[in-house]
Amino acid sequence: SDYFVQTCPEPASQNSQKHPEHVCGRWDAALDRDKTEAGQRVGAFAKVKDSQRMSDEGKMDQEQVDGIKQRCRVVGFALQAEMNHFHKRRIIDFKHMMQSYLQEQILFYQRISQHLEQTLYLYDTL
């Protein structure tokens, strides 16, 4: 859990809001990391199955199997919490990016409108 908090991207700054590719690139890296963590989760569940099979064959004590199951549950809950946190951060960053984009679009079209009005008034002076 501490690993994710330390490596999770911070909210988009003002500069990255104006340049969506910075936000997207940062989240691509986070998604790649999550794929790796999901692979670790699958590996942990495979370890539980293997330990249960070994217990059934008498090669492992049930106490050891229970310990592995407990650790696997902890890993699963931690990863789920990290994915939930990542999803919330992604939604917040996307919202800020879109708001910034729309504000810039509004300003752009307002400038175009002003130029058109100036051009219209120039025809009055002809």
Buried (B, 14 or more C-beta within 10 A) or exposed (E): EEEBEEEEBEEBEEEBBBEBEBBEEBBEEBEEBBEEBEEEBEEBEEBBEEBBEBBEEEEBEEEEBEEBBEEBEEBEEBBEEBBEBBEEBBEEBBEBBEEBEEEEEEEEEEEEEEEEEEEEEEEEEE
